[in-house]
Amino acid sequence: MKKFNLHLVSDSTGETVSSVARASVAQFDDVEPEEFVWTLVRTKLQLEKVIEAIRENPGMVMYTLADNALRDILKLECAKRSLPCVPVLASTLAELSTYLGVETHAMPGKQHELNEEYFTRVDAINYALAHDDGQGHWELEEADIVLVGVSRTSKSPTCVYLAYKGFKAANVPFVLDCPLPASLEQVKKPLVVGLTVNPERLLEIRKTRLQSLNQEADTNYVDMEYMQREISESRKLFHKHKWPVIDVTKRSVEETAATIIQYARKHQEKLEKPDA
């Protein structure tokens, strides 16, 4: 495993530079960065602290800084030490500016302004938390998306990720021999999606969950025959209601959410054009 220092410098929350860095590192096998994340760097004094840390732990630098003076200082310091200093948005902004014929207006944290989209996302996150694991099931009609599945099929984290994307998402657990809320079968506006998983993978996840809680493994929760029945019966339910089904066995939460969003957009189109 090749390890290296990676300094991520931002004049805002650091979300953008961190996302780009991690997506880039993921393309390489057997490398592990030691991340140093520096956020809200907007003054020379703040930048000096970052530069001092770079001197003590030399490594690659990636940054999003709107202030030209700060950028020049950082680049100069990195050049003195022959360290790569990468502006993660520069080429994208340049291409976009050329295409549009419009100059950029550098402003730290511009993407995080408190606009309508921001408040929609906050509202969606609050909804997801209040309607997790079957809570508030009488309000499911207010949702954009409802996820149904057996325990440990990533329903909760997927809902939170969907909420971050602005979708009101609720989830309802499928439990053998326990009826689902009547409100779930009556919803008209939300897209309902069934989540399923390979039994062997589910066994691994549930055993890990029990270990983290220091609980005994002698339970139906990790009984293979019981789990196979759970999954089989849940799939029958999904088929009965003609809900789209997603197998999350080899999917990350982000990949599952991306597929759900595609389904949700098609669902919304049908609601808007029922005869189409």
C-alpha positions as CSV (number, residue, x, y, z in Angstrom):
1,M,0.0,0.0,0.0
2,K,1.5,3.3,-1.1
3,K,0.8,6.1,1.3
4,F,1.1,9.8,0.7
5,N,0.2,13.1,2.2
6,L,-2.7,15.0,0.6
7,H,-3.5,18.6,1.6
8,L,-7.0,19.7,0.6
9,V,-7.4,23.5,0.9
10,S,-10.7,25.4,0.5
11,D,-12.0,28.9,1.2
12,S,-15.4,27.2,1.8
13,T,-16.6,24.0,3.3
14,G,-14.1,21.8,1.5
15,E,-16.8,19.6,0.1
16,T,-15.9,20.2,-3.6
17,V,-12.1,19.6,-3.3
18,S,-12.7,16.6,-1.0
19,S,-15.1,15.0,-3.4
20,V,-12.8,15.5,-6.4
21,A,-9.8,14.2,-4.5
22,R,-11.5,11.0,-3.3
23,A,-13.0,10.3,-6.7
24,S,-9.5,10.7,-8.2
25,V,-7.7,8.5,-5.6
26,A,-10.3,5.8,-6.1
27,Q,-9.0,5.3,-9.6
28,F,-5.7,3.9,-8.2
29,D,-5.2,0.5,-6.6
30,D,-3.1,0.2,-3.4
31,V,-2.8,3.9,-2.6
32,E,-3.9,5.5,0.7
33,P,-3.8,9.2,1.3
34,E,-3.3,10.8,4.7
35,E,-5.7,13.7,4.3
36,F,-5.2,17.1,5.8
37,V,-8.3,19.1,5.2
38,W,-8.2,22.9,5.5
39,T,-11.5,24.7,5.2
40,L,-12.6,28.4,5.3
41,V,-9.2,29.6,4.4
42,R,-9.8,33.2,3.4
43,T,-6.9,35.3,4.9
44,K,-3.2,35.3,4.6
45,L,-2.9,34.4,8.3
46,Q,-5.1,31.4,7.8
47,L,-3.1,30.3,4.8
48,E,0.2,30.7,6.7
49,K,-1.0,28.0,9.1
50,V,-1.8,25.7,6.1
51,I,1.6,26.4,4.6
52,E,3.3,25.6,7.8
53,A,1.5,22.2,8.0
54,I,2.5,21.5,4.4
55,R,6.2,22.2,5.3
56,E,5.9,19.7,8.2
57,N,4.0,17.1,6.2
58,P,5.0,17.5,2.5
59,G,2.6,16.1,0.0
60,M,0.3,16.9,-2.9
61,V,-1.9,20.0,-2.6
62,M,-5.4,20.3,-4.1
63,Y,-7.3,23.5,-3.7
64,T,-10.4,25.7,-4.4
65,L,-9.5,29.3,-3.6
66,A,-11.3,32.2,-5.2
67,D,-8.8,34.9,-4.0
68,N,-6.0,35.3,-6.6
69,A,-3.5,36.5,-4.0
70,L,-4.0,33.5,-1.8
71,R,-3.7,31.2,-4.8
72,D,-0.4,32.8,-5.8
73,I,1.1,32.4,-2.3
74,L,0.1,28.8,-2.1
75,K,1.4,28.0,-5.6
76,L,4.7,29.7,-4.9
77,E,5.2,27.9,-1.6
78,C,4.5,24.5,-3.3
79,A,6.8,25.3,-6.2
80,K,9.7,26.0,-3.7
81,R,9.3,22.5,-2.5
82,S,8.6,20.9,-5.8
83,L,5.1,19.8,-4.6
84,P,2.2,19.5,-7.0
85,C,-0.4,22.2,-6.4
86,V,-3.7,21.5,-8.3
87,P,-6.6,23.9,-8.7
88,V,-9.5,21.4,-9.0
89,L,-12.0,23.8,-10.7
90,A,-9.7,25.9,-12.8
91,S,-9.9,24.0,-16.1
92,T,-13.6,23.5,-15.8
93,L,-14.3,27.1,-15.1
94,A,-12.0,28.2,-17.9
95,E,-13.8,25.9,-20.4
96,L,-17.2,27.0,-19.2
97,S,-16.2,30.7,-19.3
98,T,-15.0,30.3,-22.9
99,Y,-18.1,28.4,-24.0
100,L,-20.5,31.0,-22.5
101,G,-18.4,34.0,-23.3
102,V,-18.9,35.2,-19.7
103,E,-16.2,35.9,-17.1
104,T,-16.4,34.2,-13.7
105,H,-17.0,36.1,-10.5
106,A,-14.8,34.4,-7.9
107,M,-16.7,34.2,-4.6
108,P,-15.9,31.8,-1.8
109,G,-18.7,29.4,-1.0
110,K,-20.8,30.6,-3.9
111,Q,-22.4,27.1,-4.3
112,H,-23.5,27.2,-0.7
113,E,-25.6,30.3,-0.8
114,L,-28.9,30.0,1.2
115,N,-31.1,29.8,-1.9
116,E,-34.4,27.9,-2.5
117,E,-32.4,24.8,-3.4
118,Y,-30.7,24.9,0.0
119,F,-33.9,25.1,2.0
120,T,-35.5,22.4,-0.1
121,R,-32.6,20.1,0.8
122,V,-32.8,20.9,4.5
123,D,-36.5,20.2,4.4
124,A,-35.9,16.9,2.7
125,I,-33.3,15.9,5.2
126,N,-35.6,16.7,8.1
127,Y,-38.4,14.6,6.4
128,A,-36.0,11.6,5.9
129,L,-35.0,11.6,9.6
130,A,-38.6,11.9,10.8
131,H,-39.8,9.1,8.5
132,D,-37.0,6.6,9.0
133,D,-37.8,2.9,9.6
134,G,-41.5,3.2,9.3
135,Q,-41.9,6.3,11.5
136,G,-44.7,8.8,10.5
137,H,-46.1,6.2,8.0
138,W,-49.4,8.1,7.9
139,E,-47.6,10.9,6.1
140,L,-46.1,8.8,3.3
141,E,-48.2,10.6,0.7
142,E,-46.0,13.6,1.3
143,A,-42.9,11.7,0.2
144,D,-41.3,11.8,-3.3
145,I,-39.8,8.3,-2.7
146,V,-40.5,5.5,-0.3
147,L,-38.1,2.6,0.1
148,V,-39.2,-0.8,1.3
149,G,-36.9,-3.7,2.2
150,V,-35.7,-6.2,4.8
151,S,-33.4,-5.0,7.6
152,R,-29.9,-3.9,6.5
153,T,-30.6,-3.2,2.9
154,S,-29.2,0.4,3.2
155,K,-32.7,2.0,3.3
156,S,-31.7,4.7,5.9
157,P,-28.4,5.9,4.4
158,T,-30.0,5.8,0.9
159,C,-32.9,8.0,2.1
160,V,-30.5,10.5,3.6
161,Y,-28.4,10.6,0.4
162,L,-31.6,11.2,-1.6
163,A,-32.6,13.9,0.8
164,Y,-29.2,15.6,0.2
165,K,-30.2,15.6,-3.5
166,G,-33.5,17.3,-2.6
167,F,-35.9,14.3,-2.6
168,K,-38.2,13.7,0.3
169,A,-37.5,10.0,1.0
170,A,-39.1,7.7,3.6
171,N,-38.4,4.0,4.3
172,V,-40.5,1.2,5.6
173,P,-39.0,-2.1,6.9
174,F,-40.3,-5.4,5.6
175,V,-40.7,-7.8,8.5
176,L,-42.0,-11.4,8.1
177,D,-45.5,-11.9,9.3
178,C,-46.0,-8.2,10.1
179,P,-48.4,-6.3,7.9
180,L,-47.1,-3.2,6.2
181,P,-48.8,0.1,7.0
182,A,-52.0,0.5,5.1
183,S,-50.9,3.9,4.1
184,L,-48.1,2.4,2.0
185,E,-50.5,0.5,-0.2
186,Q,-52.6,3.6,-0.7
187,V,-50.0,6.1,-1.8
188,K,-50.4,7.7,-5.2
189,K,-47.8,10.4,-5.5
190,P,-44.6,8.8,-4.2
191,L,-42.5,6.3,-6.1
192,V,-42.2,3.1,-4.1
193,V,-39.0,1.1,-4.6
194,G,-38.2,-2.3,-3.3
195,L,-34.6,-3.0,-2.1
196,T,-33.3,-6.5,-2.0
197,V,-29.9,-8.2,-1.4
198,N,-28.1,-11.5,-1.8
199,P,-28.7,-13.7,1.4
200,E,-25.0,-14.4,1.8
201,R,-24.1,-10.7,1.8
202,L,-27.0,-10.0,4.1
203,L,-25.7,-12.5,6.6
204,E,-22.3,-10.8,6.6
205,I,-23.8,-7.4,7.2
206,R,-26.1,-8.6,10.0
207,K,-23.4,-10.5,11.8
208,T,-21.2,-7.4,11.7
209,R,-24.1,-5.3,13.0
210,L,-24.7,-7.7,16.0
211,Q,-21.0,-7.7,16.8
212,S,-20.9,-3.9,16.9
213,L,-23.8,-4.0,19.4
214,N,-22.2,-6.8,21.4
215,Q,-25.3,-9.0,20.9
216,E,-25.6,-12.7,20.6
217,A,-25.8,-14.2,17.1
218,D,-28.2,-17.0,18.1
219,T,-31.3,-15.4,16.5
220,N,-33.5,-15.5,13.4
221,Y,-31.9,-12.2,12.5
222,V,-28.8,-14.2,11.2
223,D,-30.5,-17.5,10.4
224,M,-29.9,-18.2,6.7
225,E,-33.2,-20.0,6.1
226,Y,-35.1,-17.2,7.8
227,M,-33.3,-14.6,5.7
228,Q,-33.9,-16.4,2.5
229,R,-37.6,-16.5,3.3
230,E,-37.6,-12.8,4.2
231,I,-36.0,-11.9,0.9
232,S,-38.3,-14.2,-1.1
233,E,-41.5,-12.9,0.6
234,S,-40.4,-9.3,0.1
235,R,-39.8,-9.8,-3.6
236,K,-43.2,-11.4,-3.9
237,L,-44.7,-8.2,-2.4
238,F,-42.7,-6.0,-4.7
239,H,-43.9,-8.0,-7.7
240,K,-47.5,-7.9,-6.5
241,H,-47.5,-4.1,-6.4
242,K,-45.3,-3.7,-9.5
243,W,-42.8,-1.7,-7.6
244,P,-39.3,-1.4,-9.2
245,V,-36.7,-3.5,-7.5
246,I,-33.1,-2.8,-6.9
247,D,-30.5,-5.4,-5.8
248,V,-28.1,-3.5,-3.5
249,T,-25.7,-6.4,-3.1
250,K,-22.9,-4.9,-5.2
251,R,-24.0,-1.3,-5.2
252,S,-22.8,1.6,-3.1
253,V,-25.4,3.9,-1.6
254,E,-24.6,6.5,-4.3
255,E,-25.2,4.0,-7.1
256,T,-28.5,2.8,-5.6
257,A,-29.6,6.4,-5.2
258,A,-28.7,7.3,-8.8
259,T,-30.8,4.5,-10.1
260,I,-33.7,5.5,-7.8
261,I,-33.5,9.1,-9.1
262,Q,-33.8,7.8,-12.6
263,Y,-36.9,5.9,-11.7
264,A,-38.3,8.9,-9.8
265,R,-37.9,11.2,-12.8
266,K,-39.8,8.8,-15.0
267,H,-42.4,8.4,-12.3
268,Q,-42.9,12.1,-12.1
269,E,-43.3,12.4,-15.9
270,K,-46.1,9.8,-15.7
271,L,-47.8,11.8,-13.0
272,E,-47.6,14.9,-15.0
273,K,-48.6,13.2,-18.3
274,P,-50.8,10.2,-17.3
275,D,-51.8,9.5,-20.8
276,A,-48.3,9.6,-22.3
